[in-house]
Amino acid sequence: MINTGNYYFLPKHTMVAQGSQLPTDKLVERILSSGQLSRIDRQQLKSALLDDSITEKELVLIERVIDGVRKGLLDIVEES
């Protein structure tokens, strides 16, 4: 991960502005397709879970990520 002031550059060229995040569906799609769950991904999922306006659809998507980790289908990675 490279911090260039306003943007973090993540694997697969995904940019997230500081203080904002990808929509949950796009975030989960990227996590599941890459097979990796980064620290920033975990922070964004945590933020979504703490949001009072989280939808049932978003909860289901986050549960898919949790199941992927439990089943060993996703690697938890730490960026340097």
mmCIF file of the N, C-alpha and C atoms, coordinates in Angstrom:
data_MODEL
# 
_entry.id   MODEL 
# 
loop_
_atom_site.group_PDB 
_atom_site.id 
_atom_site.type_symbol 
_atom_site.label_atom_id 
_atom_site.label_alt_id 
_atom_site.label_comp_id 
_atom_site.label_asym_id 
_atom_site.label_entity_id 
_atom_site.label_seq_id 
_atom_site.pdbx_PDB_ins_code 
_atom_site.Cartn_x 
_atom_site.Cartn_y 
_atom_site.Cartn_z 
_atom_site.occupancy 
_atom_site.B_iso_or_equiv 
_atom_site.pdbx_formal_charge 
_atom_site.auth_seq_id 
_atom_site.auth_comp_id 
_atom_site.auth_asym_id 
_atom_site.auth_atom_id 
_atom_site.pdbx_PDB_model_num 
ATOM 1   N N  . MET A 1 1  ? 0.846   -1.172  0.000  1.00 0.00 ? 1  MET A N  1 
ATOM 2   C CA . MET A 1 1  ? 0.000   0.000   0.000  1.00 0.00 ? 1  MET A CA 1 
ATOM 3   C C  . MET A 1 1  ? 0.891   1.234   0.000  1.00 0.00 ? 1  MET A C  1 
ATOM 4   N N  . ILE A 1 2  ? 0.566   2.184   -0.850 1.00 0.00 ? 2  ILE A N  1 
ATOM 5   C CA . ILE A 1 2  ? 1.326   3.423   -0.956 1.00 0.00 ? 2  ILE A CA 1 
ATOM 6   C C  . ILE A 1 2  ? 0.398   4.576   -0.619 1.00 0.00 ? 2  ILE A C  1 
ATOM 7   N N  . ASN A 1 3  ? 0.804   5.407   0.330  1.00 0.00 ? 3  ASN A N  1 
ATOM 8   C CA . ASN A 1 3  ? 0.010   6.570   0.701  1.00 0.00 ? 3  ASN A CA 1 
ATOM 9   C C  . ASN A 1 3  ? 0.589   7.773   -0.027 1.00 0.00 ? 3  ASN A C  1 
ATOM 10  N N  . THR A 1 4  ? -0.211  8.390   -0.896 1.00 0.00 ? 4  THR A N  1 
ATOM 11  C CA . THR A 1 4  ? 0.261   9.559   -1.640 1.00 0.00 ? 4  THR A CA 1 
ATOM 12  C C  . THR A 1 4  ? -0.492  10.817  -1.218 1.00 0.00 ? 4  THR A C  1 
ATOM 13  N N  . GLY A 1 5  ? -0.829  10.913  0.031  1.00 0.00 ? 5  GLY A N  1 
ATOM 14  C CA . GLY A 1 5  ? -1.543  12.089  0.520  1.00 0.00 ? 5  GLY A CA 1 
ATOM 15  C C  . GLY A 1 5  ? -3.031  11.861  0.592  1.00 0.00 ? 5  GLY A C  1 
ATOM 16  N N  . ASN A 1 6  ? -3.724  11.962  -0.536 1.00 0.00 ? 6  ASN A N  1 
ATOM 17  C CA . ASN A 1 6  ? -5.169  11.832  -0.526 1.00 0.00 ? 6  ASN A CA 1 
ATOM 18  C C  . ASN A 1 6  ? -5.669  10.442  -0.877 1.00 0.00 ? 6  ASN A C  1 
ATOM 19  N N  . TYR A 1 7  ? -4.816  9.600   -1.471 1.00 0.00 ? 7  TYR A N  1 
ATOM 20  C CA . TYR A 1 7  ? -5.271  8.290   -1.909 1.00 0.00 ? 7  TYR A CA 1 
ATOM 21  C C  . TYR A 1 7  ? -4.318  7.216   -1.441 1.00 0.00 ? 7  TYR A C  1 
ATOM 22  N N  . TYR A 1 8  ? -4.865  6.053   -1.143 1.00 0.00 ? 8  TYR A N  1 
ATOM 23  C CA . TYR A 1 8  ? -4.078  4.856   -0.907 1.00 0.00 ? 8  TYR A CA 1 
ATOM 24  C C  . TYR A 1 8  ? -4.178  4.021   -2.170 1.00 0.00 ? 8  TYR A C  1 
ATOM 25  N N  . PHE A 1 9  ? -3.058  3.488   -2.627 1.00 0.00 ? 9  PHE A N  1 
ATOM 26  C CA . PHE A 1 9  ? -3.081  2.608   -3.778 1.00 0.00 ? 9  PHE A CA 1 
ATOM 27  C C  . PHE A 1 9  ? -3.053  1.181   -3.258 1.00 0.00 ? 9  PHE A C  1 
ATOM 28  N N  . LEU A 1 10 ? -4.092  0.431   -3.606 1.00 0.00 ? 10 LEU A N  1 
ATOM 29  C CA . LEU A 1 10 ? -4.278  -0.921  -3.131 1.00 0.00 ? 10 LEU A CA 1 
ATOM 30  C C  . LEU A 1 10 ? -4.065  -1.907  -4.267 1.00 0.00 ? 10 LEU A C  1 
ATOM 31  N N  . PRO A 1 11 ? -3.980  -3.200  -3.948 1.00 0.00 ? 11 PRO A N  1 
ATOM 32  C CA . PRO A 1 11 ? -3.854  -4.196  -5.008 1.00 0.00 ? 11 PRO A CA 1 
ATOM 33  C C  . PRO A 1 11 ? -4.976  -4.045  -6.027 1.00 0.00 ? 11 PRO A C  1 
ATOM 34  N N  . LYS A 1 12 ? -4.701  -4.417  -7.263 1.00 0.00 ? 12 LYS A N  1 
ATOM 35  C CA . LYS A 1 12 ? -5.651  -4.352  -8.375 1.00 0.00 ? 12 LYS A CA 1 
ATOM 36  C C  . LYS A 1 12 ? -6.051  -2.920  -8.691 1.00 0.00 ? 12 LYS A C  1 
ATOM 37  N N  . HIS A 1 13 ? -5.192  -1.960  -8.356 1.00 0.00 ? 13 HIS A N  1 
ATOM 38  C CA . HIS A 1 13 ? -5.373  -0.564  -8.723 1.00 0.00 ? 13 HIS A CA 1 
ATOM 39  C C  . HIS A 1 13 ? -6.666  0.045   -8.192 1.00 0.00 ? 13 HIS A C  1 
ATOM 40  N N  . THR A 1 14 ? -7.084  -0.348  -7.001 1.00 0.00 ? 14 THR A N  1 
ATOM 41  C CA . THR A 1 14 ? -8.274  0.216   -6.387 1.00 0.00 ? 14 THR A CA 1 
ATOM 42  C C  . THR A 1 14 ? -7.858  1.405   -5.552 1.00 0.00 ? 14 THR A C  1 
ATOM 43  N N  . MET A 1 15 ? -8.506  2.549   -5.767 1.00 0.00 ? 15 MET A N  1 
ATOM 44  C CA . MET A 1 15 ? -8.183  3.738   -4.991 1.00 0.00 ? 15 MET A CA 1 
ATOM 45  C C  . MET A 1 15 ? -9.318  4.040   -4.027 1.00 0.00 ? 15 MET A C  1 
ATOM 46  N N  . VAL A 1 16 ? -8.918  4.370   -2.794 1.00 0.00 ? 16 VAL A N  1 
ATOM 47  C CA . VAL A 1 16 ? -9.887  4.750   -1.779 1.00 0.00 ? 16 VAL A CA 1 
ATOM 48  C C  . VAL A 1 16 ? -9.425  6.073   -1.194 1.00 0.00 ? 16 VAL A C  1 
ATOM 49  N N  . ALA A 1 17 ? -10.236 7.100   -1.311 1.00 0.00 ? 17 ALA A N  1 
ATOM 50  C CA . ALA A 1 17 ? -9.884  8.391   -0.734 1.00 0.00 ? 17 ALA A CA 1 
ATOM 51  C C  . ALA A 1 17 ? -9.895  8.266   0.776  1.00 0.00 ? 17 ALA A C  1 
ATOM 52  N N  . GLN A 1 18 ? -8.962  8.947   1.436  1.00 0.00 ? 18 GLN A N  1 
ATOM 53  C CA . GLN A 1 18 ? -8.954  8.922   2.888  1.00 0.00 ? 18 GLN A CA 1 
ATOM 54  C C  . GLN A 1 18 ? -10.294 9.399   3.406  1.00 0.00 ? 18 GLN A C  1 
ATOM 55  N N  . GLY A 1 19 ? -10.813 8.694   4.420  1.00 0.00 ? 19 GLY A N  1 
ATOM 56  C CA . GLY A 1 19 ? -12.068 9.096   5.013  1.00 0.00 ? 19 GLY A CA 1 
ATOM 57  C C  . GLY A 1 19 ? -13.290 8.595   4.271  1.00 0.00 ? 19 GLY A C  1 
ATOM 58  N N  . SER A 1 20 ? -13.112 7.914   3.140  1.00 0.00 ? 20 SER A N  1 
ATOM 59  C CA . SER A 1 20 ? -14.243 7.365   2.417  1.00 0.00 ? 20 SER A CA 1 
ATOM 60  C C  . SER A 1 20 ? -13.950 5.907   2.113  1.00 0.00 ? 20 SER A C  1 
ATOM 61  N N  . GLN A 1 21 ? -14.932 5.216   1.576  1.00 0.00 ? 21 GLN A N  1 
ATOM 62  C CA . GLN A 1 21 ? -14.711 3.814   1.274  1.00 0.00 ? 21 GLN A CA 1 
ATOM 63  C C  . GLN A 1 21 ? -15.511 3.389   0.065  1.00 0.00 ? 21 GLN A C  1 
ATOM 64  N N  . LEU A 1 22 ? -15.121 2.249   -0.477 1.00 0.00 ? 22 LEU A N  1 
ATOM 65  C CA . LEU A 1 22 ? -15.853 1.662   -1.592 1.00 0.00 ? 22 LEU A CA 1 
ATOM 66  C C  . LEU A 1 22 ? -17.232 1.241   -1.118 1.00 0.00 ? 22 LEU A C  1 
ATOM 67  N N  . PRO A 1 23 ? -18.204 1.215   -2.014 1.00 0.00 ? 23 PRO A N  1 
ATOM 68  C CA . PRO A 1 23 ? -19.492 0.622   -1.630 1.00 0.00 ? 23 PRO A CA 1 
ATOM 69  C C  . PRO A 1 23 ? -19.254 -0.829  -1.202 1.00 0.00 ? 23 PRO A C  1 
ATOM 70  N N  . THR A 1 24 ? -20.019 -1.297  -0.245 1.00 0.00 ? 24 THR A N  1 
ATOM 71  C CA . THR A 1 24 ? -19.814 -2.627  0.315  1.00 0.00 ? 24 THR A CA 1 
ATOM 72  C C  . THR A 1 24 ? -19.838 -3.710  -0.753 1.00 0.00 ? 24 THR A C  1 
ATOM 73  N N  . ASP A 1 25 ? -20.743 -3.619  -1.721 1.00 0.00 ? 25 ASP A N  1 
ATOM 74  C CA . ASP A 1 25 ? -20.817 -4.662  -2.744 1.00 0.00 ? 25 ASP A CA 1 
ATOM 75  C C  . ASP A 1 25 ? -19.545 -4.717  -3.584 1.00 0.00 ? 25 ASP A C  1 
ATOM 76  N N  . LYS A 1 26 ? -18.983 -3.564  -3.925 1.00 0.00 ? 26 LYS A N  1 
ATOM 77  C CA . LYS A 1 26 ? -17.738 -3.532  -4.713 1.00 0.00 ? 26 LYS A CA 1 
ATOM 78  C C  . LYS A 1 26 ? -16.559 -4.031  -3.881 1.00 0.00 ? 26 LYS A C  1 
ATOM 79  N N  . LEU A 1 27 ? -16.534 -3.657  -2.614 1.00 0.00 ? 27 LEU A N  1 
ATOM 80  C CA . LEU A 1 27 ? -15.463 -4.094  -1.718 1.00 0.00 ? 27 LEU A CA 1 
ATOM 81  C C  . LEU A 1 27 ? -15.481 -5.607  -1.578 1.00 0.00 ? 27 LEU A C  1 
ATOM 82  N N  . VAL A 1 28 ? -16.639 -6.181  -1.313 1.00 0.00 ? 28 VAL A N  1 
ATOM 83  C CA . VAL A 1 28 ? -16.757 -7.626  -1.148 1.00 0.00 ? 28 VAL A CA 1 
ATOM 84  C C  . VAL A 1 28 ? -16.415 -8.345  -2.452 1.00 0.00 ? 28 VAL A C  1 
ATOM 85  N N  . GLU A 1 29 ? -16.861 -7.807  -3.562 1.00 0.00 ? 29 GLU A N  1 
ATOM 86  C CA . GLU A 1 29 ? -16.542 -8.400  -4.864 1.00 0.00 ? 29 GLU A CA 1 
ATOM 87  C C  . GLU A 1 29 ? -15.033 -8.461  -5.071 1.00 0.00 ? 29 GLU A C  1 
ATOM 88  N N  . ARG A 1 30 ? -14.334 -7.370  -4.741 1.00 0.00 ? 30 ARG A N  1 
ATOM 89  C CA . ARG A 1 30 ? -12.880 -7.337  -4.910 1.00 0.00 ? 30 ARG A CA 1 
ATOM 90  C C  . ARG A 1 30 ? -12.195 -8.318  -3.966 1.00 0.00 ? 30 ARG A C  1 
ATOM 91  N N  . ILE A 1 31 ? -12.667 -8.387  -2.719 1.00 0.00 ? 31 ILE A N  1 
ATOM 92  C CA . ILE A 1 31 ? -12.080 -9.303  -1.734 1.00 0.00 ? 31 ILE A CA 1 
ATOM 93  C C  . ILE A 1 31 ? -12.236 -10.742 -2.208 1.00 0.00 ? 31 ILE A C  1 
ATOM 94  N N  . LEU A 1 32 ? -13.442 -11.107 -2.604 1.00 0.00 ? 32 LEU A N  1 
ATOM 95  C CA . LEU A 1 32 ? -13.707 -12.488 -3.006 1.00 0.00 ? 32 LEU A CA 1 
ATOM 96  C C  . LEU A 1 32 ? -12.966 -12.850 -4.289 1.00 0.00 ? 32 LEU A C  1 
ATOM 97  N N  . SER A 1 33 ? -12.851 -11.923 -5.227 1.00 0.00 ? 33 SER A N  1 
ATOM 98  C CA . SER A 1 33 ? -12.154 -12.240 -6.481 1.00 0.00 ? 33 SER A CA 1 
ATOM 99  C C  . SER A 1 33 ? -10.644 -12.333 -6.290 1.00 0.00 ? 33 SER A C  1 
ATOM 100 N N  . SER A 1 34 ? -10.095 -11.548 -5.363 1.00 0.00 ? 34 SER A N  1 
ATOM 101 C CA . SER A 1 34 ? -8.649  -11.594 -5.125 1.00 0.00 ? 34 SER A CA 1 
ATOM 102 C C  . SER A 1 34 ? -8.260  -12.712 -4.166 1.00 0.00 ? 34 SER A C  1 
ATOM 103 N N  . GLY A 1 35 ? -9.210  -13.137 -3.329 1.00 0.00 ? 35 GLY A N  1 
ATOM 104 C CA . GLY A 1 35 ? -8.904  -14.170 -2.338 1.00 0.00 ? 35 GLY A CA 1 
ATOM 105 C C  . GLY A 1 35 ? -8.106  -13.639 -1.164 1.00 0.00 ? 35 GLY A C  1 
ATOM 106 N N  . GLN A 1 36 ? -8.048  -12.309 -1.037 1.00 0.00 ? 36 GLN A N  1 
ATOM 107 C CA . GLN A 1 36 ? -7.259  -11.698 0.038  1.00 0.00 ? 36 GLN A CA 1 
ATOM 108 C C  . GLN A 1 36 ? -8.066  -10.629 0.760  1.00 0.00 ? 36 GLN A C  1 
ATOM 109 N N  . LEU A 1 37 ? -7.855  -10.574 2.061  1.00 0.00 ? 37 LEU A N  1 
ATOM 110 C CA . LEU A 1 37 ? -8.504  -9.592  2.915  1.00 0.00 ? 37 LEU A CA 1 
ATOM 111 C C  . LEU A 1 37 ? -7.414  -8.756  3.580  1.00 0.00 ? 37 LEU A C  1 
ATOM 112 N N  . SER A 1 38 ? -7.306  -7.500  3.186  1.00 0.00 ? 38 SER A N  1 
ATOM 113 C CA . SER A 1 38 ? -6.244  -6.627  3.708  1.00 0.00 ? 38 SER A CA 1 
ATOM 114 C C  . SER A 1 38 ? -6.705  -5.908  4.973  1.00 0.00 ? 38 SER A C  1 
ATOM 115 N N  . ARG A 1 39 ? -5.774  -5.237  5.596  1.00 0.00 ? 39 ARG A N  1 
ATOM 116 C CA . ARG A 1 39 ? -6.081  -4.451  6.792  1.00 0.00 ? 39 ARG A CA 1 
ATOM 117 C C  . ARG A 1 39 ? -7.092  -3.348  6.464  1.00 0.00 ? 39 ARG A C  1 
ATOM 118 N N  . ILE A 1 40 ? -6.914  -2.685  5.352  1.00 0.00 ? 40 ILE A N  1 
ATOM 119 C CA . ILE A 1 40 ? -7.843  -1.621  4.956  1.00 0.00 ? 40 ILE A CA 1 
ATOM 120 C C  . ILE A 1 40 ? -9.220  -2.210  4.659  1.00 0.00 ? 40 ILE A C  1 
ATOM 121 N N  . ASP A 1 41 ? -9.248  -3.370  4.020  1.00 0.00 ? 41 ASP A N  1 
ATOM 122 C CA . ASP A 1 41 ? -10.532 -4.041  3.777  1.00 0.00 ? 41 ASP A CA 1 
ATOM 123 C C  . ASP A 1 41 ? -11.241 -4.313  5.103  1.00 0.00 ? 41 ASP A C  1 
ATOM 124 N N  . ARG A 1 42 ? -10.494 -4.821  6.068  1.00 0.00 ? 42 ARG A N  1 
ATOM 125 C CA . ARG A 1 42 ? -11.093 -5.127  7.382  1.00 0.00 ? 42 ARG A CA 1 
ATOM 126 C C  . ARG A 1 42 ? -11.612 -3.859  8.043  1.00 0.00 ? 42 ARG A C  1 
ATOM 127 N N  . GLN A 1 43 ? -10.867 -2.770  7.931  1.00 0.00 ? 43 GLN A N  1 
ATOM 128 C CA . GLN A 1 43 ? -11.318 -1.504  8.521  1.00 0.00 ? 43 GLN A CA 1 
ATOM 129 C C  . GLN A 1 43 ? -12.600 -1.015  7.852  1.00 0.00 ? 43 GLN A C  1 
ATOM 130 N N  . GLN A 1 44 ? -12.679 -1.161  6.533  1.00 0.00 ? 44 GLN A N  1 
ATOM 131 C CA . GLN A 1 44 ? -13.867 -0.715  5.818  1.00 0.00 ? 44 GLN A CA 1 
ATOM 132 C C  . GLN A 1 44 ? -15.077 -1.579  6.155  1.00 0.00 ? 44 GLN A C  1 
ATOM 133 N N  . LEU A 1 45 ? -14.871 -2.892  6.290  1.00 0.00 ? 45 LEU A N  1 
ATOM 134 C CA . LEU A 1 45 ? -15.971 -3.769  6.670  1.00 0.00 ? 45 LEU A CA 1 
ATOM 135 C C  . LEU A 1 45 ? -16.447 -3.448  8.087  1.00 0.00 ? 45 LEU A C  1 
ATOM 136 N N  . LYS A 1 46 ? -15.510 -3.183  8.965  1.00 0.00 ? 46 LYS A N  1 
ATOM 137 C CA . LYS A 1 46 ? -15.851 -2.817  10.339 1.00 0.00 ? 46 LYS A CA 1 
ATOM 138 C C  . LYS A 1 46 ? -16.653 -1.514  10.361 1.00 0.00 ? 46 LYS A C  1 
ATOM 139 N N  . SER A 1 47 ? -16.219 -0.556  9.562  1.00 0.00 ? 47 SER A N  1 
ATOM 140 C CA . SER A 1 47 ? -16.929 0.716   9.471  1.00 0.00 ? 47 SER A CA 1 
ATOM 141 C C  . SER A 1 47 ? -18.351 0.510   8.958  1.00 0.00 ? 47 SER A C  1 
ATOM 142 N N  . ALA A 1 48 ? -18.505 -0.352  7.957  1.00 0.00 ? 48 ALA A N  1 
ATOM 143 C CA . ALA A 1 48 ? -19.841 -0.640  7.419  1.00 0.00 ? 48 ALA A CA 1 
ATOM 144 C C  . ALA A 1 48 ? -20.727 -1.272  8.486  1.00 0.00 ? 48 ALA A C  1 
ATOM 145 N N  . LEU A 1 49 ? -20.154 -2.187  9.268  1.00 0.00 ? 49 LEU A N  1 
ATOM 146 C CA . LEU A 1 49 ? -20.932 -2.845  10.318 1.00 0.00 ? 49 LEU A CA 1 
ATOM 147 C C  . LEU A 1 49 ? -21.372 -1.870  11.412 1.00 0.00 ? 49 LEU A C  1 
ATOM 148 N N  . LEU A 1 50 ? -20.556 -0.866  11.659 1.00 0.00 ? 50 LEU A N  1 
ATOM 149 C CA . LEU A 1 50 ? -20.876 0.112   12.702 1.00 0.00 ? 50 LEU A CA 1 
ATOM 150 C C  . LEU A 1 50 ? -21.817 1.212   12.220 1.00 0.00 ? 50 LEU A C  1 
ATOM 151 N N  . ASP A 1 51 ? -22.050 1.271   10.918 1.00 0.00 ? 51 ASP A N  1 
ATOM 152 C CA . ASP A 1 51 ? -22.935 2.285   10.348 1.00 0.00 ? 51 ASP A CA 1 
ATOM 153 C C  . ASP A 1 51 ? -24.388 1.932   10.648 1.00 0.00 ? 51 ASP A C  1 
ATOM 154 N N  . ASP A 1 52 ? -25.107 2.872   11.203 1.00 0.00 ? 52 ASP A N  1 
ATOM 155 C CA . ASP A 1 52 ? -26.508 2.641   11.567 1.00 0.00 ? 52 ASP A CA 1 
ATOM 156 C C  . ASP A 1 52 ? -27.397 2.370   10.362 1.00 0.00 ? 52 ASP A C  1 
ATOM 157 N N  . SER A 1 53 ? -26.971 2.771   9.186  1.00 0.00 ? 53 SER A N  1 
ATOM 158 C CA . SER A 1 53 ? -27.811 2.622   8.003  1.00 0.00 ? 53 SER A CA 1 
ATOM 159 C C  . SER A 1 53 ? -27.452 1.395   7.168  1.00 0.00 ? 53 SER A C  1 
ATOM 160 N N  . ILE A 1 54 ? -26.720 0.436   7.746  1.00 0.00 ? 54 ILE A N  1 
ATOM 161 C CA . ILE A 1 54 ? -26.344 -0.765  6.996  1.00 0.00 ? 54 ILE A CA 1 
ATOM 162 C C  . ILE A 1 54 ? -27.605 -1.535  6.607  1.00 0.00 ? 54 ILE A C  1 
ATOM 163 N N  . THR A 1 55 ? -27.584 -2.058  5.389  1.00 0.00 ? 55 THR A N  1 
ATOM 164 C CA . THR A 1 55 ? -28.749 -2.776  4.890  1.00 0.00 ? 55 THR A CA 1 
ATOM 165 C C  . THR A 1 55 ? -28.584 -4.284  5.104  1.00 0.00 ? 55 THR A C  1 
ATOM 166 N N  . GLU A 1 56 ? -29.682 -4.989  4.969  1.00 0.00 ? 56 GLU A N  1 
ATOM 167 C CA . GLU A 1 56 ? -29.649 -6.453  5.074  1.00 0.00 ? 56 GLU A CA 1 
ATOM 168 C C  . GLU A 1 56 ? -28.744 -7.042  3.991  1.00 0.00 ? 56 GLU A C  1 
ATOM 169 N N  . LYS A 1 57 ? -28.803 -6.470  2.788  1.00 0.00 ? 57 LYS A N  1 
ATOM 170 C CA . LYS A 1 57 ? -27.955 -6.938  1.685  1.00 0.00 ? 57 LYS A CA 1 
ATOM 171 C C  . LYS A 1 57 ? -26.476 -6.792  2.042  1.00 0.00 ? 57 LYS A C  1 
ATOM 172 N N  . GLU A 1 58 ? -26.102 -5.663  2.638  1.00 0.00 ? 58 GLU A N  1 
ATOM 173 C CA . GLU A 1 58 ? -24.707 -5.446  3.028  1.00 0.00 ? 58 GLU A CA 1 
ATOM 174 C C  . GLU A 1 58 ? -24.284 -6.439  4.105  1.00 0.00 ? 58 GLU A C  1 
ATOM 175 N N  . LEU A 1 59 ? -25.180 -6.726  5.054  1.00 0.00 ? 59 LEU A N  1 
ATOM 176 C CA . LEU A 1 59 ? -24.865 -7.709  6.092  1.00 0.00 ? 59 LEU A CA 1 
ATOM 177 C C  . LEU A 1 59 ? -24.616 -9.087  5.488  1.00 0.00 ? 59 LEU A C  1 
ATOM 178 N N  . VAL A 1 60 ? -25.422 -9.468  4.524  1.00 0.00 ? 60 VAL A N  1 
ATOM 179 C CA . VAL A 1 60 ? -25.248 -10.761 3.850  1.00 0.00 ? 60 VAL A CA 1 
ATOM 180 C C  . VAL A 1 60 ? -23.895 -10.812 3.139  1.00 0.00 ? 60 VAL A C  1 
ATOM 181 N N  . LEU A 1 61 ? -23.528 -9.731  2.471  1.00 0.00 ? 61 LEU A N  1 
ATOM 182 C CA . LEU A 1 61 ? -22.244 -9.686  1.772  1.00 0.00 ? 61 LEU A CA 1 
ATOM 183 C C  . LEU A 1 61 ? -21.072 -9.809  2.744  1.00 0.00 ? 61 LEU A C  1 
ATOM 184 N N  . ILE A 1 62 ? -21.158 -9.110  3.862  1.00 0.00 ? 62 ILE A N  1 
ATOM 185 C CA . ILE A 1 62 ? -20.087 -9.179  4.864  1.00 0.00 ? 62 ILE A CA 1 
ATOM 186 C C  . ILE A 1 62 ? -20.007 -10.575 5.462  1.00 0.00 ? 62 ILE A C  1 
ATOM 187 N N  . GLU A 1 63 ? -21.151 -11.223 5.645  1.00 0.00 ? 63 GLU A N  1 
ATOM 188 C CA . GLU A 1 63 ? -21.155 -12.603 6.138  1.00 0.00 ? 63 GLU A CA 1 
ATOM 189 C C  . GLU A 1 63 ? -20.450 -13.539 5.161  1.00 0.00 ? 63 GLU A C  1 
ATOM 190 N N  . ARG A 1 64 ? -20.552 -13.275 3.856  1.00 0.00 ? 64 ARG A N  1 
ATOM 191 C CA . ARG A 1 64 ? -19.845 -14.080 2.862  1.00 0.00 ? 64 ARG A CA 1 
ATOM 192 C C  . ARG A 1 64 ? -18.332 -13.980 3.063  1.00 0.00 ? 64 ARG A C  1 
ATOM 193 N N  . VAL A 1 65 ? -17.851 -12.766 3.375  1.00 0.00 ? 65 VAL A N  1 
ATOM 194 C CA . VAL A 1 65 ? -16.416 -12.584 3.629  1.00 0.00 ? 65 VAL A CA 1 
ATOM 195 C C  . VAL A 1 65 ? -16.009 -13.332 4.896  1.00 0.00 ? 65 VAL A C  1 
ATOM 196 N N  . ILE A 1 66 ? -16.804 -13.208 5.944  1.00 0.00 ? 66 ILE A N  1 
ATOM 197 C CA . ILE A 1 66 ? -16.496 -13.897 7.206  1.00 0.00 ? 66 ILE A CA 1 
ATOM 198 C C  . ILE A 1 66 ? -16.464 -15.407 6.984  1.00 0.00 ? 66 ILE A C  1 
ATOM 199 N N  . ASP A 1 67 ? -17.435 -15.927 6.241  1.00 0.00 ? 67 ASP A N  1 
ATOM 200 C CA . ASP A 1 67 ? -17.457 -17.363 5.935  1.00 0.00 ? 67 ASP A CA 1 
ATOM 201 C C  . ASP A 1 67 ? -16.222 -17.766 5.137  1.00 0.00 ? 67 ASP A C  1 
ATOM 202 N N  . GLY A 1 68 ? -15.805 -16.917 4.198  1.00 0.00 ? 68 GLY A N  1 
ATOM 203 C CA . GLY A 1 68 ? -14.609 -17.204 3.414  1.00 0.00 ? 68 GLY A CA 1 
ATOM 204 C C  . GLY A 1 68 ? -13.366 -17.303 4.278  1.00 0.00 ? 68 GLY A C  1 
ATOM 205 N N  . VAL A 1 69 ? -13.271 -16.443 5.280  1.00 0.00 ? 69 VAL A N  1 
ATOM 206 C CA . VAL A 1 69 ? -12.129 -16.497 6.203  1.00 0.00 ? 69 VAL A CA 1 
ATOM 207 C C  . VAL A 1 69 ? -12.210 -17.769 7.046  1.00 0.00 ? 69 VAL A C  1 
ATOM 208 N N  . ARG A 1 70 ? -13.385 -18.059 7.584  1.00 0.00 ? 70 ARG A N  1 
ATOM 209 C CA . ARG A 1 70 ? -13.562 -19.257 8.427  1.00 0.00 ? 70 ARG A CA 1 
ATOM 210 C C  . ARG A 1 70 ? -13.232 -20.534 7.673  1.00 0.00 ? 70 ARG A C  1 
ATOM 211 N N  . LYS A 1 71 ? -13.611 -20.599 6.400  1.00 0.00 ? 71 LYS A N  1 
ATOM 212 C CA . LYS A 1 71 ? -13.392 -21.803 5.588  1.00 0.00 ? 71 LYS A CA 1 
ATOM 213 C C  . LYS A 1 71 ? -11.997 -21.853 4.973  1.00 0.00 ? 71 LYS A C  1 
ATOM 214 N N  . GLY A 1 72 ? -11.196 -20.824 5.209  1.00 0.00 ? 72 GLY A N  1 
ATOM 215 C CA . GLY A 1 72 ? -9.840  -20.800 4.672  1.00 0.00 ? 72 GLY A CA 1 
ATOM 216 C C  . GLY A 1 72 ? -9.772  -20.441 3.197  1.00 0.00 ? 72 GLY A C  1 
ATOM 217 N N  . LEU A 1 73 ? -10.840 -19.861 2.672  1.00 0.00 ? 73 LEU A N  1 
ATOM 218 C CA . LEU A 1 73 ? -10.867 -19.487 1.260  1.00 0.00 ? 73 LEU A CA 1 
ATOM 219 C C  . LEU A 1 73 ? -10.239 -18.116 1.008  1.00 0.00 ? 73 LEU A C  1 
ATOM 220 N N  . LEU A 1 74 ? -10.101 -17.328 2.055  1.00 0.00 ? 74 LEU A N  1 
ATOM 221 C CA . LEU A 1 74 ? -9.506  -15.994 1.943  1.00 0.00 ? 74 LEU A CA 1 
ATOM 222 C C  . LEU A 1 74 ? -8.251  -15.921 2.802  1.00 0.00 ? 74 LEU A C  1 
ATOM 223 N N  . ASP A 1 75 ? -7.215  -15.331 2.260  1.00 0.00 ? 75 ASP A N  1 
ATOM 224 C CA . ASP A 1 75 ? -5.997  -15.081 3.015  1.00 0.00 ? 75 ASP A CA 1 
ATOM 225 C C  . ASP A 1 75 ? -6.069  -13.707 3.649  1.00 0.00 ? 75 ASP A C  1 
ATOM 226 N N  . ILE A 1 76 ? -5.696  -13.626 4.911  1.00 0.00 ? 76 ILE A N  1 
ATOM 227 C CA . ILE A 1 76 ? -5.621  -12.320 5.580  1.00 0.00 ? 76 ILE A CA 1 
ATOM 228 C C  . ILE A 1 76 ? -4.198  -11.829 5.376  1.00 0.00 ? 76 ILE A C  1 
ATOM 229 N N  . VAL A 1 77 ? -4.072  -10.665 4.742  1.00 0.00 ? 77 VAL A N  1 
ATOM 230 C CA . VAL A 1 77 ? -2.745  -10.144 4.396  1.00 0.00 ? 77 VAL A CA 1 
ATOM 231 C C  . VAL A 1 77 ? -2.495  -8.831  5.115  1.00 0.00 ? 77 VAL A C  1 
ATOM 232 N N  . GLU A 1 78 ? -1.243  -8.575  5.371  1.00 0.00 ? 78 GLU A N  1 
ATOM 233 C CA . GLU A 1 78 ? -0.787  -7.314  5.969  1.00 0.00 ? 78 GLU A CA 1 
ATOM 234 C C  . GLU A 1 78 ? 0.069   -6.605  4.946  1.00 0.00 ? 78 GLU A C  1 
ATOM 235 N N  . GLU A 1 79 ? -0.303  -5.400  4.585  1.00 0.00 ? 79 GLU A N  1 
ATOM 236 C CA . GLU A 1 79 ? 0.512   -4.629  3.647  1.00 0.00 ? 79 GLU A CA 1 
ATOM 237 C C  . GLU A 1 79 ? 1.738   -4.105  4.386  1.00 0.00 ? 79 GLU A C  1 
ATOM 238 N N  . SER A 1 80 ? 2.788   -3.902  3.639  1.00 0.00 ? 80 SER A N  1 
ATOM 239 C CA . SER A 1 80 ? 4.001   -3.362  4.261  1.00 0.00 ? 80 SER A CA 1 
ATOM 240 C C  . SER A 1 80 ? 4.084   -1.872  4.078  1.00 0.00 ? 80 SER A C  1 
# 
